[in-house]
Amino acid sequence: MPSFSPAYSGAVSSPGTGQPGGSSGLLTEEHAEVLTGPLPVYPELLRQAGVQGRVVLEAVVDTTGRVLSPSISVVSATDPGFVAPARRALLATLFRPARIGARAVGMLVRIPYEFAIRNGPERAR
């Protein structure tokens, strides 16, 4: 049974950049947060072969809460066959945009996707 557990692992930024996660004085910072998103489709050949794995993607979430397609990069992947479905799922994910004070800002995020075959009902998690 394919089981997925995409999880938001947080913003990626450097101290002192003025971006969430950095030093920005007294302004309130809010990181980008996953609101909703689909589970990736488990590649059929990998499922049949019993291959499990993990993909970690980085991408910029814009001020509307959408991922900028050209910004997506692969941080790690246990099998290249998992990258395309993880990328498609990330592009369809909606985020609450990051904020500095009252202003929405773009932010680099890192999102892991787990591909696991488990016993039980035929449902993705």
KATA-V136303 format. One record per backbone hydrogen bond with DSSP energy under -0.5 kcal/mol. CO is the residue of the C=O (numbers start at 0). NH is the residue of the N-H. E is the energy in kcal/mol with one decimal. If there is no record, write none. Layout:
co-><CO:CO>
nh-><NH:NH>
e-><E:E>
//
This chain:
co-><0:2:6:9:10:13:18:21:23:27:29:32:35:42:43:44:45:46:52:53:54:55:55:56:57:58:58:59:59:60:61:64:65:66:67:68:72:72:75:78:79:79:81:82:83:84:85:86:87:89:93:93:94:95:97:98:99:102:104:106:107:108:109:110:111:112:113:113:114:115:115:120>
nh-><117:115:111:109:12:16:21:23:26:100:98:95:93:46:47:48:50:49:114:77:112:74:75:110:72:60:108:61:67:106:64:94:61:68:70:71:57:74:55:81:82:83:85:86:87:88:89:90:91:92:34:35:96:32:104:29:102:99:97:60:11:58:8:56:6:54:4:115:52:2:117:122>
e-><-3.4:-2.3:-1.4:-1.9:-0.5:-1.4:-3.1:-0.6:-1.2:-3.7:-2.7:-3.7:-3.4:-2.5:-2.9:-1.8:-2.7:-1.2:-3.6:-2.1:-3.1:-2.9:-1.5:-3.1:-2.8:-0.5:-3.1:-0.6:-2.6:-2.0:-1.4:-2.8:-3.1:-0.7:-1.8:-1.6:-2.7:-0.6:-2.8:-2.0:-1.0:-0.6:-1.7:-2.8:-2.5:-2.1:-2.4:-2.4:-1.2:-1.4:-3.0:-1.7:-0.6:-2.0:-2.5:-2.6:-1.9:-2.5:-0.7:-3.1:-2.9:-2.0:-1.7:-2.8:-1.8:-2.5:-0.8:-0.6:-2.7:-2.7:-0.6:-2.4>
//
